[in-house]
Amino acid sequence: MLHTRIRVILLACLPAVCMGQTTHEHSTCDIDSIDPMKEAILSEVTVEGITGTSRLQDASAPFTVISPATLHGSIGTNLIDRISSTPGISQLSTGPGISKPVIRGMGYNRVVVVDNGIRQESQQWGDEHGLEVDADGVHSVEVLKGPASLMYGSDAIAGVMVLHPERPLPDNTLQARVGGEYQTNNGLYRYMAGFSGNSGGLLWNLHYSRKAAHCYENSRDGYVTGSWFKEGDLSGMLGLSRQWGHTWLRFSHVSFTPGITEGEGESPSSDLRSYEEQMPFQRVKHTKVVSDNLWNLGRGTLKAIVGYQQNYRREYEEDGGEDPSLAMRLHTVNYDVKYQLSLPASTSGTSEALWKLAAGLGGMWQNNVNRGEEYLIPDYRLFDIGAFITAGRQTGRWHLSGGVRLDNRSLTTDGLMEDGKERFARMTKHFTGVTGSLGAVCNLNDRMNLRLNVARGFRAPTVSELSANGVHEGSAQYEVGNAALNPEYSLQTDLGMDYTSHVVAVNAALFFNRISNYIFLTRLPYTTEGHRTYLYDQGDAQLIGGELSVDIHPIEQLHISNDFSFVRGIQLHQPDESRNLPMMPAPRWNVNVRYSMPSPLSHNGSLLSRLQRTYVAATFSYTFRQDNYYALDDTETATADYGVVNISVGTDLHCFGHNCLELSVTCQNLFDKAYQPHLSRLKYIGDGAGICAMGRNVCFKVAMPIDIHL
């Protein structure tokens, strides 16, 4: 039987909170199977980003699941844009094209991003270094808030963001997809095409997308020079799935070209609405090949993942001609082998208690090579290896878990003489860390769970922190590394509670994180090459914060959701001007009201009878004033509070018994508010006034899947 279904989607461009509680949706469901207005049932949510698949209600560590419906129903110029309204998650941005995740006040290398089963290595230590992941190829996202060194080794001291690719299609199914998107403020256009299938367990897919945007505008700065970008993405998969397991080979290539904003906003002009490349700009290519294999062995599974990725970053300046002034090529080989085993707690098989055991070995090898005339970091080679073992037990209402890991990192940098002076000294470093976690969950009843988790994290200094010696264009400052830095160690305690009923869903989380040897930049009393000069230093720090989410739904059609998140980070034993940790997000409160109209009872062929899942929604996001900033030498300044309103309306148009058209329109920043996020690096560009974020923006999306069942 041949069945073809064509669906055109003009999705609502909403923040994540607009689609219901993200932690209450099934992360592994197909996008068509999720109704965000259904009652949240935590016991049905599963997560895969830890040592094994488990129910979210049994996880002692704070987890957030961003479902396909939430992810693809959100507006943004990149992936982090789409999820940054989730409680506890922020973004550090350098214009609309470059964003990096911040989890509970910490970003850069303190957050590990896992894509296609391996950690994304794209020189993420820099302000101007984005994620370089195709957002259209991400099916769902899991976020672990807190130290995750136990599963992912060094660097996961803030948390882990796991990006799941699209799920394999059902057997004997083909699907072709085309689509696009348009945003009015910066003229962003995006188009995509894909083809995937499953024939008797033989799986494949091929996906291509391209997007471009001219400079964005706001009511204060006009059009912002250098805020344009282009991106082209190609990805594919070929694999085999059988009862014994699977073997998949995945490939992806991202070509990203963003402009560099160096001055203040400009008045409107035709040039700033051009899609052509304008100096200065970057050109980044990220290529990745991953072999993902799994074998079912009795009660356990053996999983082996090996991946290679290359990040090639070039920077072109106005007076540099066609040759890049800065060029860095980073090669990374990732490897991860783990065995997972589930055992009944008693040999009689009558007990409900269950043991889950896991052990594994993983790490990476890196080689960075400079090819430009300018240098920021030296050529280096790095080798990571780590081994872990975890255990969990379920008995009655209690779920206990714990584990331990040992990591070792070896780093060697090359020396460099420039004009008779030593630019980089040859260096060899070895860092060893022992980490672990212990947690417990008590399921008081079917509606309420209590959680406690204590975890120790470990992060070795990056090559930039140890040996940088050059101008960091993303922050317009000269950075000097410190070879005497020691690894960071964190000890975090998490307390959590969640409650779900027919009319309300509540999630509350508190955390306390103490970090030894916290690495930060401190200003030196001179300039280098005309730039303010900063040296990497370290001291002790602590972060305290939490998140609260309340979703009230007195009737099935009406949802009123509120969420609040905050974090307070300080450096211990420091004077007032340097007491606050830099780049701490301000407290944030989101309110969303969404009403889904009942479906028509009659199906008489009229237009109204064909409308399904019609809704209207409004969101108010209020960010409080940030007065707790790193004031030493005016490194940071206070940031004013601001509120942004978004509205959306949408409906599905059904034809011939099939869902053919899903239509919606969303207006972001309805009142064209001029504001500056505290974590925007453009806040410090220019003469001190900085540059504001994007103004009013209307977003449209279009997608057309064609399903063929053989």
VOBA-755696 format. One record per residue (C-alpha): x, y, z; residue in one letter. Coordinates in steps of 0.5 Angstrom, whole numbers, padded with zeros to 4 digits, always signed. Layout:
XYZa
...
***
This chain:
+0000+0000+0000m
+0003+0007-0002l
+0000+0012+0003h
+0003+0019+0002t
+0002+0025+0007r
+0004+0032+0005i
+0004+0037+0011r
+0006+0044+0010v
+0008+0047+0017i
+0008+0055+0019l
+0010+0054+0026l
+0009+0058+0032a
+0016+0061+0034c
+0015+0061+0041l
+0020+0060+0047p
+0021+0054+0050a
+0016+0055+0056v
+0011+0057+0051c
+0010+0049+0049m
+0009+0047+0056g
+0013+0044+0062q
+0019+0041+0058t
+0021+0037+0063t
+0014+0033+0062h
+0015+0031+0055e
+0018+0025+0052h
+0024+0026+0049s
+0024+0020+0045t
+0018+0021+0042c
+0017+0023+0035d
+0015+0030+0034i
+0008+0028+0031d
+0006+0024+0037s
+0007+0030+0042i
+0001+0034+0045d
+0004+0040+0049p
-0002+0041+0052m
-0003+0034+0055k
-0003+0033+0063e
+0005+0032+0065a
+0006+0025+0067i
+0013+0025+0069l
+0014+0017+0070s
+0013+0017+0062e
+0019+0021+0061v
+0026+0018+0059t
+0033+0020+0058v
+0038+0017+0055e
+0044+0022+0056g
+0047+0019+0062i
+0050+0012+0063t
+0043+0008+0061g
+0036+0010+0059t
+0032+0011+0065s
+0026+0015+0067r
+0027+0022+0069l
+0023+0021+0075q
+0028+0016+0078d
+0034+0021+0076a
+0037+0024+0082s
+0041+0030+0078a
+0037+0036+0076p
+0035+0034+0068f
+0031+0038+0063t
+0028+0035+0057v
+0027+0039+0051i
+0022+0036+0047s
+0021+0036+0039p
+0015+0040+0040a
+0018+0045+0044t
+0025+0045+0040l
+0022+0046+0033h
+0016+0051+0036g
+0021+0056+0038s
+0024+0062+0035i
+0032+0063+0034g
+0037+0065+0029t
+0041+0058+0032n
+0040+0052+0037l
+0042+0056+0043i
+0037+0061+0042d
+0031+0056+0041r
+0033+0053+0048i
+0035+0059+0052s
+0029+0061+0055s
+0029+0054+0059t
+0030+0055+0067p
+0037+0055+0069g
+0039+0056+0061i
+0042+0062+0059s
+0046+0064+0053q
+0053+0068+0052l
+0052+0071+0045s
+0056+0075+0040t
+0051+0078+0035g
+0045+0074+0033p
+0049+0069+0029g
+0054+0066+0035i
+0051+0063+0042s
+0054+0059+0047k
+0050+0055+0052p
+0051+0057+0060v
+0048+0053+0065i
+0047+0056+0072r
+0052+0061+0071g
+0058+0058+0067m
+0059+0057+0060g
+0065+0056+0055y
+0069+0049+0057n
+0065+0048+0063r
+0059+0046+0059v
+0060+0040+0055v
+0056+0039+0049v
+0055+0032+0046v
+0052+0031+0039d
+0051+0025+0035n
+0054+0021+0041g
+0061+0025+0042i
+0063+0031+0045r
+0063+0037+0040q
+0070+0040+0040e
+0070+0047+0036s
+0075+0051+0040q
+0069+0053+0045q
+0073+0057+0049w
+0073+0064+0045g
+0067+0069+0045d
+0067+0069+0038e
+0066+0061+0037h
+0059+0059+0036g
+0057+0052+0037l
+0057+0050+0029e
+0051+0045+0030v
+0046+0044+0025d
+0039+0046+0029a
+0035+0043+0024d
+0038+0036+0025g
+0037+0036+0032v
+0031+0032+0034h
+0031+0033+0042s
+0035+0036+0047v
+0037+0033+0054e
+0041+0038+0059v
+0044+0036+0066l
+0045+0041+0070k
+0051+0040+0075g
+0058+0037+0075p
+0057+0031+0070a
+0065+0029+0070s
+0063+0022+0072l
+0060+0021+0065m
+0064+0026+0061y
+0070+0027+0064g
+0074+0034+0065s
+0070+0040+0063d
+0063+0038+0065a
+0063+0042+0071i
+0057+0046+0070a
+0053+0041+0066g
+0052+0037+0059v
+0048+0039+0054m
+0046+0032+0050v
+0043+0034+0042l
+0039+0028+0040h
+0039+0027+0032p
+0033+0025+0029e
+0030+0018+0031r
+0030+0012+0025p
+0024+0012+0021l
+0019+0006+0022p
+0021-0001+0018d
+0019+0000+0011n
+0018+0007+0011t
+0021+0013+0007l
+0020+0020+0008q
+0022+0026+0004a
+0022+0033+0007r
+0023+0040+0004v
+0022+0047+0008g
+0024+0054+0010g
+0023+0060+0014e
+0023+0067+0014y
+0024+0073+0019q
+0023+0080+0018t
+0028+0084+0022n
+0034+0081+0019n
+0031+0078+0013g
+0033+0071+0015l
+0032+0066+0010y
+0033+0059+0011r
+0031+0053+0006y
+0032+0045+0007m
+0031+0039+0004a
+0032+0032+0007g
+0031+0024+0005f
+0031+0019+0010s
+0028+0011+0010g
+0028+0005+0013n
+0028-0002+0009s
+0028-0008+0013g
+0033-0005+0018g
+0037-0002+0013l
+0037+0006+0015l
+0039+0012+0011w
+0038+0020+0011n
+0041+0026+0008l
+0039+0033+0010h
+0041+0039+0007y
+0040+0046+0009s
+0042+0053+0008r
+0041+0060+0012k
+0043+0067+0011a
+0041+0074+0015a
+0043+0081+0013h
+0045+0086+0019c
+0039+0086+0024y
+0036+0093+0027e
+0033+0096+0033n
+0030+0102+0035s
+0036+0105+0039r
+0042+0103+0034d
+0039+0102+0027g
+0042+0097+0023y
+0048+0094+0027v
+0054+0093+0022t
+0057+0086+0022g
+0051+0083+0025s
+0050+0079+0018w
+0052+0071+0018f
+0051+0065+0013k
+0051+0058+0014e
+0050+0052+0010g
+0049+0045+0013d
+0050+0038+0010l
+0049+0031+0014s
+0047+0024+0013g
+0047+0017+0016m
+0047+0010+0014l
+0046+0004+0018g
+0044-0003+0020l
+0039-0004+0026s
+0038-0012+0028r
+0036-0015+0034q
+0043-0016+0036w
+0044-0008+0036g
+0046-0003+0031h
+0051+0000+0027t
+0051+0007+0025w
+0055+0011+0021l
+0054+0019+0021r
+0057+0025+0017f
+0056+0032+0018s
+0059+0039+0015h
+0057+0046+0018v
+0060+0052+0014s
+0059+0058+0018f
+0061+0065+0016t
+0059+0071+0021p
+0061+0078+0020g
+0065+0081+0026i
+0062+0087+0030t
+0067+0092+0032e
+0063+0099+0032g
+0057+0102+0034e
+0050+0101+0031g
+0049+0105+0024e
+0044+0108+0021s
+0039+0105+0016p
+0043+0104+0009s
+0042+0099+0003s
+0049+0096+0004d
+0047+0094+0011l
+0041+0090+0008r
+0046+0086+0003s
+0047+0079+0004y
+0054+0080+0001e
+0060+0078+0005e
+0063+0085+0008q
+0070+0085+0012m
+0072+0083+0017p
+0069+0076+0018f
+0070+0069+0020q
+0070+0063+0016r
+0069+0057+0020v
+0068+0049+0017k
+0066+0044+0022h
+0067+0037+0019t
+0065+0030+0023k
+0064+0023+0022v
+0062+0018+0028v
+0061+0011+0028s
+0056+0009+0033d
+0055+0001+0035n
+0051-0003+0040l
+0051-0010+0041w
+0046-0013+0046n
+0049-0018+0050l
+0044-0022+0055g
+0042-0017+0060r
+0047-0012+0058g
+0049-0008+0052t
+0056-0006+0050l
+0056+0001+0046k
+0062+0003+0042a
+0063+0010+0039i
+0069+0013+0035v
+0069+0020+0032g
+0073+0024+0028y
+0072+0032+0028q
+0076+0038+0025q
+0074+0045+0026n
+0078+0050+0021y
+0077+0057+0023r
+0079+0063+0019r
+0079+0070+0021e
+0079+0076+0015y
+0081+0083+0017e
+0080+0089+0012e
+0087+0090+0011d
+0089+0083+0010g
+0087+0082+0003g
+0085+0075+0001e
+0089+0071+0006d
+0086+0070+0013p
+0090+0074+0019s
+0088+0068+0024l
+0087+0061+0022a
+0087+0055+0027m
+0085+0048+0025r
+0083+0043+0030l
+0083+0035+0029h
+0080+0031+0035t
+0079+0024+0035v
+0074+0022+0040n
+0073+0015+0043y
+0068+0012+0048d
+0066+0004+0050v
+0061+0003+0056k
+0058-0004+0058y
+0051-0003+0061q
+0048-0009+0065l
+0041-0009+0069s
+0040-0015+0074l
+0034-0016+0079p
+0036-0015+0086a
+0034-0022+0088s
+0035-0029+0085t
+0028-0031+0086s
+0026-0025+0081g
+0020-0023+0086t
+0023-0017+0088s
+0022-0010+0085e
+0028-0008+0086a
+0033-0007+0081l
+0041-0006+0080w
+0043-0002+0074k
+0051-0003+0073l
+0055+0001+0068a
+0063+0001+0067a
+0066+0005+0061g
+0073+0008+0058l
+0073+0014+0054g
+0077+0020+0052g
+0080+0024+0046m
+0086+0026+0042w
+0087+0033+0039q
+0092+0037+0035n
+0091+0044+0034n
+0095+0047+0028v
+0096+0055+0027n
+0096+0057+0019r
+0095+0064+0020g
+0100+0070+0021e
+0097+0072+0028e
+0097+0068+0034y
+0093+0067+0040l
+0094+0060+0042i
+0100+0055+0040p
+0100+0049+0037d
+0099+0043+0041y
+0097+0036+0042r
+0092+0033+0048l
+0090+0026+0050f
+0085+0025+0055d
+0083+0018+0058i
+0078+0016+0063g
+0075+0010+0066a
+0068+0010+0071f
+0064+0005+0074i
+0057+0007+0076t
+0051+0003+0080a
+0044+0004+0081g
+0039+0001+0085r
+0031+0001+0085q
+0027-0001+0091t
+0020+0001+0093g
+0020+0008+0093r
+0027+0009+0093w
+0032+0010+0087h
+0039+0010+0089l
+0045+0012+0085s
+0053+0013+0085g
+0059+0012+0082g
+0067+0014+0081v
+0071+0016+0075r
+0079+0017+0074l
+0081+0022+0069d
+0088+0024+0066n
+0090+0029+0061r
+0096+0030+0058s
+0098+0037+0054l
+0104+0039+0050t
+0105+0046+0047t
+0110+0048+0042d
+0114+0054+0043g
+0115+0059+0038l
+0120+0065+0037m
+0117+0071+0033e
+0122+0077+0032d
+0127+0075+0036g
+0122+0074+0042k
+0119+0068+0045e
+0112+0068+0043r
+0110+0061+0046f
+0114+0057+0051a
+0114+0050+0050r
+0110+0046+0055m
+0108+0039+0058t
+0103+0039+0063k
+0099+0033+0066h
+0093+0033+0070f
+0089+0028+0074t
+0082+0028+0077g
+0078+0023+0081v
+0070+0025+0081t
+0064+0022+0083g
+0057+0023+0085s
+0052+0020+0090l
+0044+0021+0090g
+0037+0019+0092a
+0030+0020+0090v
+0024+0018+0094c
+0018+0017+0090n
+0013+0019+0096l
+0007+0018+0091n
+0005+0018+0084d
+0005+0025+0084r
+0011+0028+0088m
+0018+0026+0088n
+0024+0029+0092l
+0031+0029+0090r
+0038+0030+0093l
+0045+0029+0089n
+0052+0031+0091v
+0057+0031+0086a
+0064+0033+0085r
+0067+0036+0078g
+0074+0036+0075f
+0076+0041+0070r
+0083+0042+0067a
+0085+0048+0065p
+0085+0050+0057t
+0091+0051+0053v
+0088+0058+0052s
+0088+0059+0060e
+0095+0056+0060l
+0099+0059+0054s
+0095+0065+0051a
+0099+0071+0048n
+0095+0075+0043g
+0089+0079+0042v
+0082+0076+0043h
+0078+0079+0038e
+0071+0077+0041g
+0072+0081+0047s
+0077+0086+0044a
+0082+0085+0049q
+0090+0082+0050y
+0090+0075+0054e
+0096+0072+0057v
+0096+0065+0059g
+0098+0063+0066n
+0102+0056+0066a
+0102+0055+0074a
+0094+0054+0074l
+0091+0048+0077n
+0085+0044+0075p
+0078+0046+0078e
+0074+0042+0083y
+0067+0043+0084s
+0063+0040+0090l
+0055+0041+0088q
+0049+0039+0092t
+0042+0039+0089d
+0036+0039+0092l
+0029+0038+0088g
+0022+0037+0088m
+0017+0036+0083d
+0009+0035+0084y
+0004+0034+0078t
-0004+0033+0078s
-0009+0035+0074h
-0009+0042+0075v
-0002+0044+0077v
+0005+0042+0075a
+0011+0044+0080v
+0018+0043+0079n
+0023+0046+0084a
+0030+0046+0085a
+0036+0049+0089l
+0043+0048+0088f
+0050+0050+0092f
+0056+0049+0088n
+0063+0051+0091r
+0069+0051+0086i
+0076+0051+0088s
+0081+0054+0084n
+0076+0058+0079y
+0079+0061+0073i
+0078+0068+0071f
+0081+0074+0068l
+0084+0079+0072t
+0086+0086+0068r
+0094+0088+0068l
+0096+0095+0069p
+0098+0096+0062y
+0096+0096+0055t
+0099+0091+0049t
+0098+0093+0042e
+0093+0098+0044g
+0088+0093+0048h
+0087+0092+0055r
+0091+0087+0058t
+0088+0081+0062y
+0092+0075+0065l
+0088+0068+0067y
+0088+0068+0075d
+0085+0063+0080q
+0081+0063+0087g
+0076+0060+0090d
+0068+0061+0088a
+0061+0059+0090q
+0055+0059+0086l
+0048+0059+0089i
+0041+0059+0086g
+0035+0055+0083g
+0029+0054+0079e
+0022+0054+0080l
+0017+0052+0075s
+0009+0052+0076v
+0004+0050+0070d
-0003+0052+0072i
-0008+0048+0067h
-0015+0049+0071p
-0018+0046+0064i
-0015+0042+0059e
-0015+0048+0054q
-0012+0053+0058l
-0005+0053+0061h
-0002+0059+0065i
+0006+0057+0066s
+0011+0061+0070n
+0018+0060+0071d
+0023+0063+0075f
+0031+0062+0075s
+0037+0066+0079f
+0044+0064+0080v
+0049+0068+0085r
+0056+0067+0084g
+0062+0070+0088i
+0069+0070+0089q
+0072+0068+0096l
+0077+0072+0099h
+0076+0078+0094q
+0075+0086+0095p
+0068+0088+0093d
+0070+0090+0086e
+0072+0083+0084s
+0068+0079+0089r
+0062+0078+0084n
+0064+0072+0078l
+0064+0075+0071p
+0058+0073+0066m
+0053+0071+0071m
+0046+0072+0068p
+0041+0076+0072a
+0035+0073+0075p
+0029+0072+0070r
+0021+0071+0070w
+0017+0068+0065n
+0010+0068+0064v
+0006+0064+0058n
-0001+0064+0057v
-0004+0059+0052r
-0011+0057+0050y
-0012+0052+0045s
-0019+0052+0042m
-0024+0046+0042p
-0024+0042+0035s
-0030+0043+0032p
-0035+0037+0032l
-0038+0037+0025s
-0034+0035+0019h
-0038+0038+0014n
-0033+0040+0009g
-0033+0047+0011s
-0027+0051+0012l
-0028+0052+0020l
-0029+0044+0021s
-0022+0043+0018r
-0019+0047+0023l
-0015+0043+0029q
-0011+0045+0034r
-0012+0052+0034t
-0009+0056+0039y
-0007+0063+0041v
-0001+0065+0046a
+0002+0071+0049a
+0009+0071+0053t
+0012+0076+0058f
+0019+0075+0059s
+0022+0079+0065y
+0029+0080+0066t
+0031+0083+0073f
+0037+0088+0074r
+0044+0085+0074q
+0047+0089+0080d
+0052+0084+0082n
+0057+0085+0076y
+0065+0084+0076y
+0067+0091+0077a
+0075+0091+0077l
+0077+0096+0072d
+0070+0097+0069d
+0071+0090+0066t
+0063+0089+0067e
+0058+0094+0068t
+0051+0094+0071a
+0045+0092+0066t
+0038+0095+0067a
+0032+0090+0067d
+0027+0089+0061y
+0021+0086+0059g
+0020+0083+0052v
+0013+0081+0050v
+0011+0075+0045n
+0005+0073+0041i
+0003+0068+0037s
-0003+0065+0034v
-0004+0058+0030g
-0008+0053+0027t
-0008+0046+0023d
-0012+0046+0017l
-0014+0038+0015h
-0015+0036+0008c
-0018+0029+0006f
-0017+0026+0013g
-0010+0028+0013h
-0006+0034+0017n
-0004+0038+0011c
-0003+0045+0013l
+0000+0048+0020e
+0000+0055+0020l
+0002+0060+0025s
+0005+0067+0026v
+0009+0070+0032t
+0011+0076+0033c
+0018+0077+0038q
+0019+0083+0042n
+0012+0086+0040l
+0013+0093+0043f
+0020+0094+0040d
+0024+0094+0046k
+0031+0096+0046a
+0035+0092+0051y
+0042+0089+0053q
+0042+0082+0056p
+0048+0082+0061h
+0051+0076+0057l
+0051+0080+0051s
+0059+0081+0049r
+0056+0087+0044l
+0054+0090+0050k
+0061+0092+0051y
+0063+0094+0044i
+0064+0101+0042g
+0065+0107+0046d
+0062+0104+0052g
+0054+0105+0050a
+0055+0098+0047g
+0049+0095+0042i
+0042+0093+0044c
+0039+0086+0042a
+0035+0085+0036m
+0028+0089+0035g
+0021+0087+0033r
+0021+0081+0029n
+0016+0077+0026v
+0018+0069+0024c
+0015+0064+0019f
+0017+0057+0018k
+0015+0052+0013v
+0016+0045+0012a
+0013+0039+0008m
+0014+0032+0010p
+0012+0027+0005i
+0011+0020+0008d
+0011+0014+0004i
+0009+0007+0007h
+0011+0001+0003l
***
